[in-house]
């Protein structure tokens, strides 16, 4: 009998566009449940989850056994609560655009509901998980990890909602997140302050997840199957614009192009590197491991969906696009997750 692959799920950042990822995963769970599969939830079919920002919020929920449909509904029905407390342009010069109160309330509720009303900790996650952040206190990238290796003693007692708020604290959108202190597995007090969105260095955490599977779980490349889901990306080709690429264009404009450009550029380069690992230069090598990337392109400026979009019509379009991508790649998804396809 052929050995099963070590299955890794990687989820990009992208604000409210996490609806794209959540919808695809909700469709998988819906189809498996309709087939009468007992292990129909995503966490029961993967061995490791990595997430950044909105992907971190979603990944944490999945690892706690929360159906993807619930996070999908959170995005659809609460977008205005999360991003509706925006500040006007004047105050945006001095502080972040959005307040965090409603997002914090929502993630606390959805995570605690699965844990008898108590705030779950990272050690309560039912599948190994890594969540990317950046620490402004010491100027370094960081990955919050459940205790899936004997050396990982720092984060298991961290409340899950704090990990979610830290990884989603996107610069200019939300203030850096500070959540006081917690006690690690060695009874040492750990300060959890001034964390920002992991998207500043790992908006697409696929490569980190791949390396983690090799080093923490001692898996060879050929033993790994990687499913990486994006949140949509835009074209920044404005050929008719010859000038005016100043602060107003890049940072102050409500589209916040500079943030999206940095995060998108990193995500695309990781995609290139993963492809290089998979098939070598110019695809000269046979597959070194199983890999599927699911994403969508916003080809026109007019159809671009902002990371803090609240328009129900645009969110509905994004949901429909996700369902289309799922149907187009359904067979490949099932094969990668080693599920029966019919």
PyMOL commands that set and color helices and strands:
alter all, ss='L'
color gray80, all
select helices_A, chain A and resi 15-34+42-45+54-63+68-83+89-92+101-113+122-124+160-167+199-202+206-215+221-223+247-252+257-279+281-283+301-303+312-328+330-336
alter helices_A, ss='H'
color red, helices_A
select strands_A, chain A and resi 6-11+48-52+129-135+140-145+181-183+189-191+195-197+224-229+233-234+290-294+297-298
alter strands_A, ss='S'
color yellow, strands_A
deselect
rebuild
show_as cartoon
